[in-house]
């Protein structure tokens, strides 16, 4: 595994990957777990959301109150449109900057460039590792959603959950 730039990148990012998977998995679990409370107190939440400025709804990725209080709208507003998207984007940015600037900071760029590989291959392997790591996080989020879906009666289809997590991963890339 450590015989390639791809493997070395995956290995060196294993700790941050673990923390991002745990953090985003916990975010999804809490969001899904809180939804029954939102469903039961829909009248109160409707009044609260209607009293907010109209720009706040678009900030959460919803166009109206009923969309925001639906299961898909609620999970989307927390995971895909705001907190989850920002956290996964931060992960992707850290991967991208660490690929070059991190090597320069650790003073290992010369060592990597001295390997008998083309610079194109080094960049492509780093990018492939970045895609792999982001997809691992997206799949972890998907697994949490699939496990939580029947427990909370969200009635999400597998296809919709896969599509939303693919969207999240593509946004981060």
C-alpha positions in Angstrom: 0.0 0.0 0.0 2.8 2.4 0.8 4.5 1.6 -2.5 2.5 4.3 -4.3 1.7 7.9 -3.8 -2.0 6.9 -3.6 -1.4 4.4 -0.8 0.9 6.8 1.1 -1.7 9.6 0.9 -4.5 7.2 2.2 -2.2 6.0 5.0 -1.2 9.5 6.0 -4.8 10.8 6.2 -6.2 7.8 8.1 -6.6 9.7 11.4 -8.3 12.7 9.9 -10.5 10.4 7.9 -11.6 8.7 11.1 -12.5 11.9 12.8 -14.4 13.3 9.8 -16.4 10.0 9.5 -17.2 10.0 13.2 -18.1 13.7 13.2 -20.3 13.7 10.2 -21.9 10.3 11.1 -22.8 11.7 14.5 -24.2 14.9 12.8 -26.5 12.7 10.6 -27.5 10.5 13.5 -28.4 13.4 15.7 -30.3 15.2 12.8 -32.3 12.0 12.1 -32.8 11.3 15.7 -34.2 14.8 16.4 -36.7 14.7 13.5 -39.5 13.0 15.5 -39.4 15.9 17.9 -39.7 18.3 15.0 -42.6 16.3 13.5 -44.5 16.3 16.8 -44.0 20.0 17.3 -44.6 21.0 13.7 -47.0 23.8 14.7 -44.5 25.5 17.0 -41.7 25.1 14.5 -43.9 26.5 11.7 -44.5 29.6 13.7 -40.8 29.9 14.5 -39.8 29.5 10.9 -42.5 31.9 9.6 -41.2 34.6 11.9 -37.7 34.4 10.4 -36.6 36.6 7.5 -37.2 35.0 4.1 -33.4 34.8 3.4 -33.0 32.4 6.3 -35.0 29.7 4.6 -32.9 29.9 1.5 -29.8 29.7 3.7 -31.0 26.3 4.9 -31.7 25.2 1.4 -35.5 25.3 1.6 -38.0 27.5 -0.2 -40.9 27.3 2.3 -41.8 26.1 5.8 -43.5 22.9 4.8 -40.5 21.8 2.8 -38.2 22.6 5.7 -40.4 20.5 8.1 -40.6 17.4 5.8 -38.2 14.6 6.6 -36.2 15.1 3.4 -36.2 18.9 3.8 -35.1 18.7 7.4 -32.2 16.3 6.8 -31.2 18.2 3.6 -31.1 21.5 5.5 -28.8 20.2 8.1 -26.6 17.7 6.2 -26.6 18.6 2.5 -27.2 22.4 2.5 -25.4 23.7 5.5 -23.3 22.0 8.2 -22.5 18.7 6.5 -21.6 20.4 3.2 -19.3 22.9 4.9 -17.6 20.2 7.0 -17.0 17.9 4.0 -15.8 20.9 2.0 -13.3 21.7 4.7 -12.1 18.1 4.6 -11.7 18.4 0.8 -9.8 21.7 1.1 -7.5 20.3 3.7 -6.8 17.3 1.5 -6.1 19.5 -1.5 -3.8 22.0 0.3 -2.1 19.2 2.2 -1.2 17.5 -1.1 1.3 20.3 -2.1 1.6 22.8 0.7 1.7 20.1 3.4 4.6 18.4 1.6 6.4 21.7 1.4 5.8 22.3 5.1 7.1 18.9 6.1 10.0 19.4 3.7 9.2 16.1 1.9 8.3 17.5 -1.5 11.9 17.0 -2.8 11.8 13.4 -1.7 8.5 12.8 -3.4 9.6 14.5 -6.6 12.8 12.5 -6.7 10.8 9.2 -7.1 11.0 8.0 -10.7 7.4 9.0 -11.4 6.1 11.7 -13.6 4.7 14.7 -12.0 1.4 14.0 -13.8 1.2 10.6 -12.1 2.0 12.1 -8.7 -0.8 14.6 -9.1 -3.3 12.0 -10.4 -2.5 9.6 -7.6 -3.0 12.4 -5.0 -6.3 13.4 -6.7 -7.4 9.7 -6.7 -6.6 9.4 -3.0 -8.6 12.6 -2.4 -11.6 11.3 -4.3 -11.4 8.0 -2.4 -11.2 9.7 1.0 -14.2 11.9 0.2 -16.2 9.0 -1.1 -15.4 7.0 2.1 -16.9 9.9 4.2 -19.9 10.1 1.9 -20.5 6.3 2.1 -20.2 6.5 5.9 -22.9 9.2 5.9 -25.0 7.0 3.6 -24.6 4.0 5.9 -25.8 6.0 8.9 -28.8 7.2 6.9 -29.7 3.7 5.8 -29.5 2.4 9.3 -31.5 5.3 10.8 -34.1 5.5 8.1 -36.4 2.7 9.3 -35.9 3.5 12.9 -37.3 7.0 12.6 -39.8 6.3 9.8 -38.3 8.9 7.4 -39.4 6.8 4.3 -36.4 7.8 2.3 -35.7 5.6 -0.8 -32.2 4.1 -1.2 -31.9 5.8 -4.5 -32.6 9.3 -3.0 -30.1 8.7 -0.2 -27.4 7.6 -2.6 -28.1 10.6 -4.9 -28.0 13.1 -2.0 -24.7 11.7 -0.7 -23.2 11.6 -4.2 -24.3 15.3 -4.5 -22.5 16.0 -1.3 -19.3 14.2 -2.4 -19.3 16.0 -5.8 -19.9 19.3 -4.1 -16.8 18.7 -1.9 -14.7 17.7 -4.9 
